[in-house]
């Protein structure tokens, strides 16, 4: 009995003697497929392409926007007035703004601190225009912040003694 055969199994050399020693057939039209390409045919198939990305995006946490009210809103308005007064006399104070940045893909967003010298306040458009000084903003000339997204303003020009932490 041949090596590796179990009881009752027939030897392939006995069953197929007319074809067993012939060379493997090659198509005259198609090139022989490499072992790598042959293996790729049987690799795992992702029937739900993008599903794991969608799950990750859904699990990503965003912050809700906080809208200052009452005393906080009054303090922000006072600080904006101080900034406008400084601009009128030719000063451009360097300040840090805590700003809400909406998420591009889902509801909510994140809070970011933006540092820059105030170039202009546009009360009609409700925007603050900064000449950026941060390293991350090099190359951009101005940064525009919507007043509705500002939750805090800090800097030597606008900090009140009770704001210091």
Secondary structure as a PSIPRED ss2 file (coil, helix, strand):
# PSIPRED VFORMAT (PSIPRED V4.0)

   1 X C   1.000  0.000  0.000
   2 X C   1.000  0.000  0.000
   3 X C   1.000  0.000  0.000
   4 X C   1.000  0.000  0.000
   5 X C   1.000  0.000  0.000
   6 X C   1.000  0.000  0.000
   7 X C   1.000  0.000  0.000
   8 X C   1.000  0.000  0.000
   9 X C   1.000  0.000  0.000
  10 X C   1.000  0.000  0.000
  11 X C   1.000  0.000  0.000
  12 X H   0.000  1.000  0.000
  13 X H   0.000  1.000  0.000
  14 X H   0.000  1.000  0.000
  15 X H   0.000  1.000  0.000
  16 X C   1.000  0.000  0.000
  17 X C   1.000  0.000  0.000
  18 X C   1.000  0.000  0.000
  19 X C   1.000  0.000  0.000
  20 X C   1.000  0.000  0.000
  21 X C   1.000  0.000  0.000
  22 X C   1.000  0.000  0.000
  23 X C   1.000  0.000  0.000
  24 X C   1.000  0.000  0.000
  25 X C   1.000  0.000  0.000
  26 X C   1.000  0.000  0.000
  27 X C   1.000  0.000  0.000
  28 X C   1.000  0.000  0.000
  29 X C   1.000  0.000  0.000
  30 X C   1.000  0.000  0.000
  31 X C   1.000  0.000  0.000
  32 X C   1.000  0.000  0.000
  33 X C   1.000  0.000  0.000
  34 X C   1.000  0.000  0.000
  35 X H   0.000  1.000  0.000
  36 X H   0.000  1.000  0.000
  37 X H   0.000  1.000  0.000
  38 X H   0.000  1.000  0.000
  39 X H   0.000  1.000  0.000
  40 X H   0.000  1.000  0.000
  41 X C   1.000  0.000  0.000
  42 X C   1.000  0.000  0.000
  43 X C   1.000  0.000  0.000
  44 X C   1.000  0.000  0.000
  45 X C   1.000  0.000  0.000
  46 X C   1.000  0.000  0.000
  47 X C   1.000  0.000  0.000
  48 X C   1.000  0.000  0.000
  49 X C   1.000  0.000  0.000
  50 X C   1.000  0.000  0.000
  51 X H   0.000  1.000  0.000
  52 X H   0.000  1.000  0.000
  53 X H   0.000  1.000  0.000
  54 X H   0.000  1.000  0.000
  55 X H   0.000  1.000  0.000
  56 X H   0.000  1.000  0.000
  57 X H   0.000  1.000  0.000
  58 X H   0.000  1.000  0.000
  59 X H   0.000  1.000  0.000
  60 X C   1.000  0.000  0.000
  61 X C   1.000  0.000  0.000
  62 X C   1.000  0.000  0.000
  63 X E   0.000  0.000  1.000
  64 X C   1.000  0.000  0.000
  65 X C   1.000  0.000  0.000
  66 X C   1.000  0.000  0.000
  67 X C   1.000  0.000  0.000
  68 X C   1.000  0.000  0.000
  69 X C   1.000  0.000  0.000
  70 X C   1.000  0.000  0.000
  71 X H   0.000  1.000  0.000
  72 X H   0.000  1.000  0.000
  73 X H   0.000  1.000  0.000
  74 X H   0.000  1.000  0.000
  75 X H   0.000  1.000  0.000
  76 X H   0.000  1.000  0.000
  77 X H   0.000  1.000  0.000
  78 X H   0.000  1.000  0.000
  79 X H   0.000  1.000  0.000
  80 X H   0.000  1.000  0.000
  81 X H   0.000  1.000  0.000
  82 X H   0.000  1.000  0.000
  83 X H   0.000  1.000  0.000
  84 X H   0.000  1.000  0.000
  85 X H   0.000  1.000  0.000
  86 X H   0.000  1.000  0.000
  87 X H   0.000  1.000  0.000
  88 X H   0.000  1.000  0.000
  89 X C   1.000  0.000  0.000
  90 X C   1.000  0.000  0.000
  91 X C   1.000  0.000  0.000
  92 X C   1.000  0.000  0.000
  93 X C   1.000  0.000  0.000
  94 X E   0.000  0.000  1.000
  95 X E   0.000  0.000  1.000
  96 X E   0.000  0.000  1.000
  97 X E   0.000  0.000  1.000
  98 X E   0.000  0.000  1.000
  99 X E   0.000  0.000  1.000
 100 X E   0.000  0.000  1.000
 101 X E   0.000  0.000  1.000
 102 X E   0.000  0.000  1.000
 103 X C   1.000  0.000  0.000
 104 X C   1.000  0.000  0.000
 105 X C   1.000  0.000  0.000
 106 X C   1.000  0.000  0.000
 107 X C   1.000  0.000  0.000
 108 X C   1.000  0.000  0.000
 109 X E   0.000  0.000  1.000
 110 X E   0.000  0.000  1.000
 111 X E   0.000  0.000  1.000
 112 X E   0.000  0.000  1.000
 113 X E   0.000  0.000  1.000
 114 X E   0.000  0.000  1.000
 115 X E   0.000  0.000  1.000
 116 X E   0.000  0.000  1.000
 117 X E   0.000  0.000  1.000
 118 X E   0.000  0.000  1.000
 119 X E   0.000  0.000  1.000
 120 X E   0.000  0.000  1.000
 121 X E   0.000  0.000  1.000
 122 X E   0.000  0.000  1.000
 123 X C   1.000  0.000  0.000
 124 X C   1.000  0.000  0.000
 125 X C   1.000  0.000  0.000
 126 X C   1.000  0.000  0.000
 127 X E   0.000  0.000  1.000
 128 X E   0.000  0.000  1.000
 129 X E   0.000  0.000  1.000
 130 X E   0.000  0.000  1.000
 131 X E   0.000  0.000  1.000
 132 X E   0.000  0.000  1.000
 133 X C   1.000  0.000  0.000
 134 X C   1.000  0.000  0.000
 135 X H   0.000  1.000  0.000
 136 X H   0.000  1.000  0.000
 137 X H   0.000  1.000  0.000
 138 X C   1.000  0.000  0.000
 139 X C   1.000  0.000  0.000
 140 X C   1.000  0.000  0.000
 141 X C   1.000  0.000  0.000
 142 X E   0.000  0.000  1.000
 143 X E   0.000  0.000  1.000
 144 X E   0.000  0.000  1.000
 145 X E   0.000  0.000  1.000
 146 X E   0.000  0.000  1.000
 147 X H   0.000  1.000  0.000
 148 X H   0.000  1.000  0.000
 149 X H   0.000  1.000  0.000
 150 X E   0.000  0.000  1.000
 151 X E   0.000  0.000  1.000
 152 X E   0.000  0.000  1.000
 153 X E   0.000  0.000  1.000
 154 X E   0.000  0.000  1.000
 155 X C   1.000  0.000  0.000
 156 X C   1.000  0.000  0.000
 157 X C   1.000  0.000  0.000
 158 X C   1.000  0.000  0.000
 159 X C   1.000  0.000  0.000
 160 X C   1.000  0.000  0.000
 161 X H   0.000  1.000  0.000
 162 X H   0.000  1.000  0.000
 163 X H   0.000  1.000  0.000
 164 X C   1.000  0.000  0.000
 165 X C   1.000  0.000  0.000
